[in-house]
Amino acid sequence: MNDEARSRKDVYLLFAIVVLSSALGNLSQTSVNAMLVDISGTFGTSVGLLQWLTTSYMLVLGITVPASAFLERRFNMRTQVLLAQGLFLAGCLADFVAPTFEVLLAGRVLQAVGAGMLLPLMQTIAIRRFPAGRQATAMGIAGIALGFAPNIGPTLGGAVSFQWGWQSFFVLLGVLTAALIVWTLFAVPRSDHFDRTARLDVASLAQSTLGFGGLLLGLSNASSFSLADPMVWGPVVFGAAFLVVFVQRQRRVPNPLVSMDIFKDSQFTRGFIGQSLLTTSFMGITLVVPLYVQGLCGGSALEAGMVLLPGTVAALVINPIGGVLTDRIGVRPVGLIFGTFLAVGAASMAFVDANTPLWLVMAMQGVRACGVSGLIGPLTSWSLGALQGPLVASGSSFCIVVRQACASFGTSVMVFAITAVGATAAGAAHPALPYQLAFGFSAAVAVALLAFIVAKVR
C-alpha cells in the first residue's frame, strides 16, 4: 500500500470512528426524553427538575462547541477523539451508578462535553481531510449521526428502559464507547499536526459561555413560560448582550476563539443562513407530532412513533444519497429538489385536523423528512467547503452552536403556539388551530428556505 492510499485509509477510519462516536452523543441527547418517568420513579424528582437532564445537555453542548476550534489547534486528532470519548464514557459510568439525581445530572454534563467536542470535529474532517468531490458524500454520511441517531433515540431509549431499566441504557452507551476507544487506540495513528504554543483565550470562552448559554436557556424556557416571563426574556437579553461583546472581541484579538473571518466569504454566509432556516423548520416537529397525535387525535405513543418512523428511515437512507448527488451534480439542483420536498411536506401538514387519517399524516411527514435529510449534508458541505485551513473549524463550531439556538427557537415557537393558542377561546372553539399554527410556522420557514435556495444557492 503506497503512502497516499495509507493516508486515505487512515482518514476513512478516523472519520468512521468520529461519526459513530458522535452518533452515540446525539443518541444520548434525545433518548433520555423517553426515560424521564422511570428516572422520576427512582429518585422521586419533579418534572421540572427532570427537564434539566435534557436542558443541561443542550446548554453544555452549546457552550463546549465554540472551544473545539482551539482544541483542534492545540491537540492532534487522536488526542481530541480519545479525550472526548473518555469524557463521554465517564459520564455513562456516572449515570449508571448514580446514587442521586445530582450525580446523574453531572454524568449528563460530561456526556455533553464529549459530544460537543466531537460534532465540529466530524465536520472538519469531512471538509479538510476528504478529497475534493467527496466532501458532500462525507457530510451525507455524517448526517446519519446528525439525523438518524437523534430520531431513533427516544424509541431506543424507551424500549431499553422498559425492558431492562433506565440504567441499562447507559451500560449500552458505555460498552459501545469503550469499544470505540479501543478501536481508536489501535486504528488511529499519532500525528504531530498541532500547535503546542496555542493558548486559550479565557475571556472569549467566558463571553461565549454566557452568550450562547443565556440565549439557549431563554429560548428553551420559552416552551414552558410566557414570553413576558423574566425566565424567557431575561436570559435571552443577557445572552444576546454577551454575544455582541463576544463577536466584537473575536474581530479584535489576534488569536480568536472563533474567527469571524468566516463571514468574509459570501458562500459560507449563504450556507450558514440556509442551515439556520432548515434547523428552525424541522427540529421542533419531533415534539409537535406526538403532541398532535396523542393530544388532538387521541392516538397512542406507538402511533405517534409510527408517524415519525419515515423521518427516521429517511435520515438513514437519504442523507448519504443527498451527499453523493451533491458531489455529482452540484448543490443547487439537489437543494431545489429536496427543498421542494420539505416545503410541500411541511405545507401540507399545516392543514391537518383531528379527522386527518394518521396514514396520511405519516405520508406528509415522510415527504417532509426526505427534504430535511436531503438538505443537511449538501448545505453544510457547500458552506464549509468555501473556507480554508483553520477557518473550517471556526465555521463548523459557529454553525453548530447557532443551529442549537435555531432549534430551540423553532421548538419554542411551535410549543408556544400549541399551549398559548390552545388556552384561548379560539383554541377551545377550534381544537386543531393550535397545531395548525405550529405546523404552519414550520411550513413558513420551509417555504422561506426554498425561496432562499432559489435565489442564493448557486
N, C-alpha and C positions, 0 to 999 in steps of 0.2 A: 504494500500500500504506500503510495507516494505521500509527500508532506501535505499537499493540497487535499487529497482525499481523507487523510487522517484528521486534518483540521476541520473539514466539513463534518465528519463523523462526530468529533468532539462537540461541535456546535449543536448538532441534532440531539445528542444525548443530553447535553446541558438543558436545551430547550424543553425536551420531554420531561425532565425532572422538575423544572420550574413550573411548567404547565400543570402537572399533576399535583405539585405542592400547593399551587395557587387554587386549584380546584378544591382541595381539602379546606383551604381557608374560606372560600366562598360557600362551601357546603356547610361549614360550621356556623357561618353568619346567619343563615336562614333556617337551619334545622331546629334550632332551639325554640323557634316560634311554636312548633308542634309539641314541645315537651313542657311548656310552662305550667300546665295544670298538674302534671306529675311532679315537677320540681316544687310547686307550691305545697303539695301534699307532704313532701319530705321535710321542708323547712318551715312550713306554716307562714310563709311570707304573703304580703298583699300583692294584688295585681299590679299596682303602681310601682312597687319595688321590683317586681319581677321584670317589668319592662326594661329595667336598666341592663338586663342581660343582653338585650338586643341593641338598646340605645348606646350603651358604652362601647360595644363592638364597633358601631358605626363611627362614633366620635373618635376613638383611638385610631381607627383605620385612617380617618381623615387627617388626624394630627401626625401620624407616622409617615404617611406617603411623601410629604414635601421633603423630609430628611433623606429620602432614598437617593436623591441626586448627589448629596455629599457622600453617602456611603459608597456609591459607585466610584467616586473619585478616590476615596481613601482605602478601599479594600478590593481585592480581586474577586471575581465572580464566585469562585469556590467558597471562599470565606463568607461572602454575603449569604449564599444559599444555605450553608451549614448553620450560620448564626440564626437566620430566620426559621429554619426547620427546628433548631434546638429550642428556641423560644416557644414555638407552636407546640412542640412535644411537651415542654414543661407545663404549658397551660392545660393540655389534655390530662396530664397526670394530676395536676392540682384539682381539676374538675371531677376526676374520677374518685379521688379520695376525700373530696371536700366535706369537712365535718360541719361547716357553717355556710350560710349564704355568702358571707364576705369572702371566704376562700374561693367559692365558686365564681364570684364576680372577678376576683383577681386572676383566676385562670382564664377567664374570657378576655381580659385585658392583654395577657401575654399572647394569647392566640391572635388577637387583632394586631398586635405589634408585628408578629411574624408574617401575617397575611399582608400587612401594609408595606413591608419590605419587599415582598415577592411580586406584587402586582405590577408596579412600574418596571421592575427588573425584567419581567416576562416580555413586556412591550419593547423594552430597549434591546433585548436580544433579537427579537423578531426583526427590528428595523436595522440594527447596526451589524449583526452577525450573519444574517441571511443574505445571499447574493441578490442583486437587482433582478426583478422578475419573479421572485419568490417571497417577497416580503408580505404581500397581501395574503398569500396562501398561509404563511406562518401566522399572521394575525387571525385568519379564519380558524385555524386550529386552536389558537389561544382563546377564541370565542367560546370554545367548549367550557373552559374554566370560567369565563365571564358570564355565560348564559345558561348552559346546561346544568352546571353544578348548583347554582343558587335556586334554579327552578325545581330540581329534583330534591333539594334539601328538606323542605317540610314533609314531603311524602316519605322519604327515607328515615328522617328523624322520628316521625310519628310511628312508623312501623317498628323500628328498632326499640323505641321506648315502650311501646305496647307489648312487645314480645318478651323483652329481657330486662326492662327497666331503663330509665334515662341514663344511668351511669354507663351502661354498656355502649352507648353511642360514643362516648369519649374513649373507651377502650378501643373501639374500632378505628377512630381517628388516630389514636396514639400508635397502634400497631402499624397502620399504613404509613404514618410519618416516620416511624423508626426504620421501616423497610426502605423508604426513600433516602434517609440519612446514610444507611449502609451503601445504597446504590451510588449516592453522591461521592462518598469516600473512595469507592473503588473505580468509578467511571469518569469522574471529572478531574482532569489534571490540574496541578498547581500552575499558577500564572503570575507573572511579575508586572502585569499591566495595571498598575495603580500608583497613586502619588502619596508617598509617605509624608510629604510636607503639607498635605491638605488639612485645613483647620475648619472646624465647625463654627459658624457664626451664631453664637448662642442668642444674641439679640434677635436675629432674624427668626430663629427657631421659636423663641418665645412669642414673637409677634404672630407668626404663622399659627402656633398652637391656640392662642387667644382668639385670633381672627376666624380661622376655619372652625375651631371648636365652638365658638359662640354662635356662628352662623348655623352650623349643623344642629346645635342644641335647640335654638329658637325655631328653626323650621320643623324639627322633629316634634316639638311641643305643640305646634300649630294644629296637629291632628287630635290633640287632647284638650286644648284650651281655646277660648275665643281669641280672635285676632287682637282684641283690645286688651287682653291679659298681659301684664308685665312679663310673664313667663315666656311669652312669644316675642313681643317686640323688643323687650329688654336685651336678651342675648343677641338678637339679630342686629340691632343698632350697635351694640358693643362690639360684636364680631366684625361688622362692616367697617367700623372706625379703625380697628386694628388691621384689617386687610388693606385699607388705604395706606396706612403707615408702612405696612409690610412691603407693598408694591413699590412705594417711594424709596424705601431702603434698598431694595433689590436693584434699582436703577442707579443707586449712588455708590454702593460698596464695590470694591474691586473683585471680591470672590463671593458673589451672591449665593444664597441657599438655592434659589430657583431663578435662573436668569430670565429677565423679561425681554431679552433679545429674541425670544421665540416669536413674539408678536410683530417683529420686523418683517417676517415672511407672510405674505398675504395668503398663501395656500394653507399654511398651518392655521392661521386665524379663521379662515373659512371652514376648515375641517373641524376646528375647535367649536365653532358655533353650531355646526351640524350635529356633532356628538352631543352637545348640551341639549339641543332640541329633542334629539332621539331619546335621551335618558329621561327627560322631563315627561315625555309622552308615555313611555311604557312601564316604568318601574312600579308605579302605584297600582297597575292593573292586577298584579298577583294578589293584592289585598282587596281590591274592589270587587273582583269577580266572586270570591267566596261570600262576601257580604251580600251581593246581589242574589246569588243562588240560594243561600240559606235564609237571608232576611226578607227578600221580596217574594221569591218563588217557593219558599218552604221546602227547599231541597236539602239533602244531607251533605255532610262533609265529603263523602265519597263522590257524590255527583259534582260538587264544586271542583274536586280534584280531577275528575274526568273532563270537565270543561277546559281546565288548564293543561291537560295532557298534550294536546297538539303543540303548545308552546314549548314544552319540554323536549318533545321529539324533534321539533323544528330546530331548536338550539343545537342539538347533537348533529343533525344532518346538514342543515342549510348553512351554518357558519363556515365550514370548510369549503362548501360549494361557492359561496359568495366570494371567498378569498381567491380561489382558483380562477373564477371568472374575471375578477378584477385584474389579475396578472395577465390574463389572455386578451381581454377586450377593452380594458380600461375602467376607471372608476365611474365615469358619467353614465354609460348605459346600465351598469349594474345598479347605480344609485337610483336611476329613473325607474327601473323595473321593480326593485324591492321597495322603493319609496312609494310607488303606486299601490303595491300590496298593503303596506302599512296604512296608507291614507284610506283606502277602500275598506279594509277590515275595521279600522278604528271608527270611521264614519258610520258604518252600518250598525255598530254596537251602540251608538248614541240613540237608537230608536227602539231598543228592547223594552219590554214591559213584563208584567207577571205572566202573561199568556204566551210569550215567545217560547217555542219549543227549545229545550236545552240542546238538542242535537244541532239546531240552527245557530245557537249561541256558540257552540263548540266549533262549528264551521267558520263563523266570523272570527273567533279568536285564533283559529288555525291560520287563516289568511293574514291576520294582523301579525301573528308570531313569525310567520315566514318573512314578512317585511322587516321586522326587528332583527332577526337572526342574519338576514342577508345584508344588513347595513352596518352592523357593529364593526366587523373586521375591515371592510373596504374604507369606511370613513376614517378609522383610526390609522390604518397604514398610509392612506393618502395624506393625512395631516402630518403625521410624524415623519413620513418619508421626505418631506420638504426640508427637514432640519439636518444639520451636520454636527458630527462629533458630540461633545458633551451636551449640546443643546437638546439632543434627543432625550436624555434623562430628565432634563428640566421640563420639556414639553410633556413627556409621559406622566411625570409626577403631578404637574399642574392640571392636566386634563382629568386625571383620575379623581383628584380631590374635588374639582369643580363638578364632575359628574355625580359625586356623592351628594353635593349640595343640591344639584338639579333633581336628583332622585327624591330627596327629602321634600323639596318644594313641590314637585308634581304630586307626590303621595299626599302631602298635607292638604293641597287644594282639593283633591278628589275626596278625601275623607271629610274635609270641612263641608263640602257640598252635600254629602250624604247626611251628616249629623245636623248641620245648621238648617238647611232647607227642609229636612225631614221633620224638624220641630216646629215649622211654621204651618199656618193654615193651608197654604198652597200645597205643602208637602203632605199634609194629612188628607187633603181632598184628592191629590194625585200621587199615590204612593210610589209610582215609578219615576216621578220627576227628579228626586234627588240623585238617583242612579243614572238617569239620562244626562243630568248636568255633569256628573263626574265623568262618565264616558265621553260626553260632549267636549269637555276640556281636553281630554286626551286626543280626541279627534281633531280639534282645532290646532293643537301643536303639531300633530302628524301632518295635517294639510300644509301648515306653515313650513314644515321641514321639506315636503315635496316641492313647494314653490321655491324654497331656498336652493335645493339641488338643481332645479331647472335653471335658476338664474346665476348660480355662483360656482357650481361644481363642474370643472372642466378637465 
